[in-house]
């Protein structure tokens, strides 16, 4: 049974605004206080050719909503338009998408996603407009500060989120990648296409008959294929639209630290230390930007200030970055002490939260300081102020990372090359002082990397085509996660191997809690009970996923026993209102849940928009 919700909980989640019904049905639902109309809800998702899993989840939910009397409609739109609608304009009822926080997945990722301080903002931070000031907010702050009892704080946070359902976790898909080991080996078995995964590759020395675009043998060219054309059109590491693949921008823009197999690796920073409860001092390597300009502590200080307000004070209210919002909120001030030392004023938070805050892309001041003006895009209107920095495609990106941009053809390909001036390359050039400085703290397997001189990413129309490119030797690996339909094809390609692991990128249904009835946590709980997650895993993901209730399920060490899925056939908090695992909904049982939540039906069985 669905757990009872306390009076305080029943009032939680109304957000900044709680007035209207669905996108399509708002005027109808609000027309006339004396007469009730059928509830209309719109579910936004990208089309099947871009994400078949998302549209299958949307259809499953829509079918069950219709069965209980809701006029449910699916609205398909391209990825960029979807995220602008949800993240910037906040003009939606519900959407189906993925939360793409890379592993390792720290619980503090929930801070920006659900804290009420971000509800009024536009962007990826709290797109739901969710607010639970005395519950979730308190638990979010507690988990940031707790050291020995952080696990308990995180457990309480998960219980609150699964009860109140600002979003419903559906499943964690297995990342499926096809690789070819003829020319490169050392592919990470669980996360081959992360930054550290690609930098761990070694060249086998095997030459190739493939010829690159300049007519030279491409023996040290790493060739990847993807169905996502975003990498050929946008290289903005702080883009307002939700990026599906962050690996390449992470290779263009260095972070202060990286996480590799759970270990903190000094990256652009040689070292960092806490010199007070609310002060962190960071020492930097000798580094340069791709255009030859020196990278200094001023750039690091600028980055943290810029992430908190991309208008740099030129607008009435700050315009923070939609990405890295939770991380940048930890850093309250940044001061360049000298060219290679920066002092960060931080909240009194745990070491783990500080480490996460150090993992943001460092930006060149001389490039991004010119992007603080209000954004203008022909033919597109924003419902709130944003800046050029957040919508710019960032053509000709200038970073400091181990690869640098060469060229791209929209919807066809993007080409990068090894950065010969990067500290990874310099760390293996000799025994001089510069080499020693470049090697400080860098694991041996990364020194002298990347192992390729050139990186080419090609766009193909389908997962099947991507696998065929790898099988035929025209690519070394696929980038975008493959759908299950492509798996049999991998088995038929003699030199191609499937690599899979566990992803933190969970599929979910997100709700706009600014609008009734989605402002009611009991109504959202019923929506969660309309999702047969076990059946979706089998039917939508062909078994290559794990159903879940908690957003932290990919990191089971954080999940309390009462929220573990284990051998359960249904959600431990909001069980499916039917025969779990079969997709068969018990309509009367679902309607009873709605009646218990205060909703009523007309004589024809249609759910009325207004509660009793």
N, C-alpha and C positions, 0 to 999 in steps of 0.2 A: 504493500500500500504506500501511497505517497505520504511522506512525513508531514505532520501538522506544522503550520507556520504560525509563529507567535505574532501578537498584535504589532510589535515593532517591526518584525519581518514583513508583515503584510503591508506596511506603509513604505517599505524600502524599495528603491529602484525606480522612483518616479522621475528622477533626473531633473534637469533645469526646467523642462516644459512637459506637461502631461495633459494634453488636451484632445487630440484628434485620433481618428481611426486610421484605416489603411490608405496608401497612396491613391489608389483608384477609388476607394470608397469613402474618403473623408467627407465630401459634400453630402453624399447620400446618408452616411451614418449620423451626421450632425443636423440634417434637415428636419426641422420640426421637433420640438421637445415632447410633443404629445404623442408622436407615433414612432415606433421602433422599426428599424430596417435590418435586413440581413447583414451580418458582419462580413466585410470584404477585407482580405489580406493579400498583399502582393509579395511574392518571393523572388528576389533578384538572384541571378546566377549567370555565369558565362555559358555560351552554347556548348553542345556536346563535342564539337570538333576541337574545342580548346581545353575542356576539362570534363570528360564524360562522368567522372565520379561526382562532381558537384551537381550536375544536372540530374543525375539519378537520385541523389539525396533530395533535391528540390521536388522532383516528381513524386517520390515516396511520401514526403510530408504533405504535398498538395492533395494527393489522392485521399489520404486519411483525414485531412481537414474537410474536404468535400463530403466525405462519408458521414462526418458528424454535423454537417449543416453549415459549414463556412464556405463562402464564395472565395475560394483560393485560386489565385492566378499566378502563373510563372512568367517572369519578364526576363528574357535573355538579352545580354548586351556585352560588348567587348570588355576585356579586363580593365583597360584604362578608364573607360566610362563608368564601369561598376564602382571602382574604387574612388573616383571623383564624386560619384553620387553618394557613396556611403561615408567616406572619410572627410571630404571637404564640404559638400553641400548638406549632408546628413538628411537627405530626402529619401527615406526608405522605410519599409515596414520590417522586412526580414531579408536576410541574404544568406547564401551558402558560400563559404570560402575556406581558405586554409590560413592558419596562424603559422607564419614561417620563421619563427625564432629558431636559429640554428642550435644544434647541440654543441656543447653541454647546456642543458636547459636549466637555468637557475630560477628558483621560485620568484625572484624579484621581477621577472618578466611580467608577472601579474600586476605589478604596481602601476605601470603606465596604462595597462589594458583596462583596469577596473577602478582606480582611485577616483573619488568624486572631484578632486582638484582639477582633473583634466576634462571633466564632463562639458564645460562650456567651450573648450577648445576644438578646433578642427584638426583632423588628422587621424592617424592610426591609434593615438592614445584615447582610450575610452570612447570608441565610436558609438557605443550604445547609449551614452548619456546616463549611465548607471550611477546611483548614489546610495550608499548605505553607510552613513557617517559614523554611527555608533557600533557598527559591526565590522564590515569588510575594511573600511578605512583604518580602524584601530588595529585590525589584524595585519594589514599591509605594513603599517608603521612598526608594529611589534616585530615582524619577521625581519625588517631591515636592521633593527638594533640588537636583536637577540643574538647571543653567541652560543652559550652552551645549550639553551633551550629553544633554538631556532626551529628544530624539527617539530616541536609541539605547536609553535606559532603557525608554521606552514600547514600543519594538519588542520588546525582550526579554520584557517583561511579557506582551505579546500572544501571543508564541510559547508561553510557559508556560501561559497560560490556555487556548489552543486545544489544547494537548497534553493537559492534565489534565482539561479539560471538567467543571468544577463545574456548568456549565450549557452547553447547546448553543445557539448562535445559529442561528436559522433564516433570518430575512429581515427587512429594513427596509422596511415598507410606505410607499407614497407617501401623504402626508396629502392627502385629497381633500375639497375644500370647494366648495359652491355659493354664489355671491354674486350680489347684485343691486346695480347701481351707480346706480340712479335717484336715491336720496336721499343716499348717502354715496359718496365716491370716495377714492382713495389707498390702496386695499386692497393690502397687501403681497403680491407675487406668489408668494412662497414660504412665508411664515408669517403669513397674514392674521389669525389669532386668538391671537397672542401679545400680551403686555402692550404692547410697543412697536408692534405691528401695529395694535391697536385705538386706541392713542393717536395714531397717525399719520393717522387718518381725518379727512376734512374734510366738512362738511355742504354739499351742493350748493345749498341754498336752495330745493329743490323741496319743495312741501307734499304732504301725503298725505291721502287720504280716510279713512284708518284712524283710528279713535277709540280712545283708551286707556280704561282701566277707570274713570276719573273723568269721562268724557264730554268731554274736551278733545282738540283735534287733536294728533296724535302726530307732528308734523313733525320734532321734534328727539329722537325716541325711536329708539334703535337696537334693533332687534328681531331676536333670534337664536333658533334652534330647535335642539334636541338630542334624542337618543334616550336620553341618560343622565340619570336623575332625581336623581343625587347632589347636584347643585347646588341642588335644592329642599329638601334635608333636612340638609345638613352643610356648615358653613363653617369647619371647623377646619383651619387651615393646617399643623398638625403632627399630623394625625390618624394613628392607628395603622394604620387601613386604608389601603391604597394608593389615593391619589386618581388618578382617571382624567383629570380636568381641573384644572390648577392655575392657569389664567389668571385666574379670577374672584377667588380668594383672593389672588392676587398684585396685583390691582387694589384689593383691600380693605386689604392690609397692605404698606406700603412696605418696600423693601430699602435698604441703605446705598448700593449701586451697582447699576446694571443693565448688561447687555451689549446693544449695538445694532449689528448688522452687524459684529461683531468688535471694536467700540470700547467701552471702559469709560466709562460715563456716570455722573457723580456724581448721586446721587438724593437720598435723605434726608441723605446726607453732601455737604457742599460740597467737601470735600477730604479726602485721607488721605495720610499719609506714613510711611515707615519711619524711625523715629528711633533705631533700633538693630537688631542682627541678629535680636532676638526681641521687638521692641516696635513697634507700629503706633499712631499717634495719628490719631484721626478727628475732624473738625470737622463739626458738625451744622447744618442749617438751622433756622430758626424754624418750628416745626410744632406742630399740635395733634391730639389724638385726635378721633374722630368725636363723642364725647360732650362735647367742649369742654375737657377736661383738657389741660394742656400736655404735650408730648412732650419729655423731657429725656434727658441722658446716662445718668441712672439707669435709664431704661427699656431703653436699649441694653445696659448692663452686666447688668441683670437677664435680658434675653433670652438672652445667651450662657451665663450660669450656668444658666438654666432649661433650655436645650436639652441641656446636659450632664447634668442631673439634675432631672427634673420633680417629684420629691418634695422638692427643696430640702433634702436631708439628713434628712428625716423617716422614711426607711425604712433598713433595714439596709444595703442596697446601692443605688447610684445607679440611677435609672430614666431613661435618656436618651430623647430623641425618636427614633422610627424614621426619620423624615424628617430630612434635613440632618445625619445623624450624622457623615458624613465631614467635612463643613464645620465643624461645631462642634468636632470633635476637634482642629482646627488651633489654636483659641483656647483657651489654658490659663488665662487670667485676664482679667478686665475691670474697669476702675476708672473711675468718673466723676470727672474732674478738676474740672470745673465743669458748669453746666447744658448747655453746648453743646460739650463736649469729652470724649471718652472715650478711654482708653488701653487697648489690647489687648495682652496678653502672648501671643505666638504661638510656635509651633515654628519652628525655623530652616528655613523652606521657601521655595520660589521665589515670585516676584511673582504668577505666574498662580494658584498655589494660594491665596495670600492673597486675591486678588480673588474667587475662588470662595467663600471663607469669608465675605466681606462680603455675599454674596447670600443672606441668610436673612431671613425675615419678622421685623420688629421688633414686639414684643408689649408691650401696656400692663401695667405692673406691677400697677396697681390692679384689673385684671380677672383676670389669670392667677395671681397669688399665692394666690388662694383655691381653686385647683384642684390642690393638691399631695397630697390624700388618696388612699388606695388606692381603685381603681375598683370600683364595684359596679353590675352591670347585671342586672336581674331576668331569670332564665331562662338566664343565660349564665355559664359558668365559665371563668376564665383559668387556664392551666397554670403561669403565673408571675405575679409581682406587676406591676401596671401602675397608672397614676394616672388620676384624673378628667380631667386635661388631655389625655391621649392618646385617650380614648374619648368625650369630650363632643362633641355636635354643634355646640357653640358658637353657640347660638341668640342672635339679636341681636348679631352680631359687631361689635366696636369696634376699628377699625383707624385708620390715618392716611392711607390711600391715596386716589387720585383719584375713587373711587366709594365710596358708603356704602350699606349695606343698608336697604331699606324694608320688604319683606314677602315671604312665600313661601307657596305652597300645595303641600303635599307631593305629588310625582309629577305636578304640573301646571305650575307656573311659579315664577319668582323675579324680584323687581323690585329694582333699584338706582337710585340717582340720583347726579348729579354732586356732588362735594364742593366747595362754593363757597369753602371755607377752605384748599384745598390749594395748595401752593406753585406748581404748574403754572398754576392760575388766577391767583394773585397775581402771577406773573411777567410778566403782560401788562396789569396794571391801571393802570400809570402809571410815572412817572420817580422816584418817591420812594425812600427808602432801603430800605424793606421790599420793594418790587418788585425792586430791584436785587439784594438778598440772595436772593430767591426764584429769580432767573434765573441765578445763578452756575452755569456749567457745563452748563446745560440747552440742548440743541439747539433751534434756532429752531422746528422743526416740532412740537415738543411744547408750546411755550409757549401758554398759554390753553386747553389741552386738558383733558378730552376735548371733542370737538365735539358730543357729545350731552348733553342734560339728564337723560335717563332711559335706563336699560338694562333691557330685558325679555328673559328667557330662558324660552321655552316648551318643554314636553316633548311629543314626538310619539311614536307607537308604532313608526315604522319610518323607514329612510333614504328610502324612496320618498315617504312623507308629508312628510318634512322638505324634500325638493326641491320638492314641489308647493307647500308653503307659501311658499317663496322665489319660485317661478314665478308664483304668483297674487298676489304683492305683499304678503302678510301677514307676511313676514319679510325681513330684509336679507341674512342668511347662515345657513348651517348651522354648528353648533359641533362636534359629534362627527364624527370622520373617517368619511366615507361609504364604504360597501361598493361594490365594483365593479358590483353589480346596479343601483345607482342612476344610474350614469353615462349610460346611454342616455336616461334621463328628462331629464337636464340639457340634452341636445342638442335635445329637443323643446320646451323652454321658451324662448321668444324673448328674454326679458329676463334670462335666467339664464346665468351663465358659470362654468365649472369652473376652480378655482385649485388647483394642485398643486405640490409641491416635494419635498424630501428630508427624511425624518424621522430623528431619532436614537432613536426608540422601537421598538427591535427586538423581534420575537417570539422567544421562546426556550423551551426545555424546561429547567426547573430540577430539580436532583436533591438529595435529602436524603442527604448523604454520611455522616450519622451512622449509617446503616443499611447492612448488607451485603445484597446485593453492590454497592450503589451507592457504598459506601466504597472500592471498587476502581476506580482511574482507567482501567484497561484495560477493565473492563466498561462504564464510561461512554463510553469511546471507541468501543466496538462499538455502543452505542445511537446515538451520533452517526452511525455508518455506516449505520444503518437509515433515516435520513431523506434522502429525495431532495429536496433543497431546490429544485432547478430545477423539478421537477414540481410541488411545492407552490406555487411562485410563480405558475405558470400555472393550476393547478387551484383553489387556495384564494384567491389574490389576483387572478386574471384578468390577470396580467401587471403589475399596479400595485404592484410591490415589487421589491427587489433581494436575491438570495440572498447570504449572507455567512458567513464563518468567524469573523471578528474582531468583538468588540463595539464596536470603534471604526470600523467600515467606513463609517459616514456621514461621517466626517472623514478622508478618504483621505490627507491630508497626514501623518497619524500612522501609517499602516499600511505595514509593510515589504513589499517586492515579493513575497516568498515567501508572503504571506498575502492578497494581492490576488486577487479572484475573476477579474477581467478576462474573458477568453474561455473560461476553464475551464468545463466542463460539470458539474464536481463539486467537492466540498470539497477544498481543497489539503492539509489535514491528515488528515482522516478521510473519505476519499472514499466515496460511496454504494456499498454492496455489491450492485450490480446494474447495470442499464442506465440510467445517469444521464439524467434528463430525461424518462423514460418512466414512472417509478414502478414499474417491474418489478424486483422483488427477486430476486437469485440466492441462494436459500435455502441451498444447500450452501456457498457462499462465506461467507455470514454465519455459518453454524454453524462453519465452520473458524476464523473469527476468534474465536469463543467458545471453541473447543477450545484454540487457541493461548494464550488467556488463562487456561487451567486449568479450564474448565468441562466438564461431561460431560452426556450425554443418556441416558435410559432406552431400553428396547427399543422403546417407542412413539414415540420422537422428542421426548419432553418434556425441557426443560432442567431439570436438577436444581438445587435451591437451594444445595447445598453443592459447593464446589470439590473437585478431586482433591487 
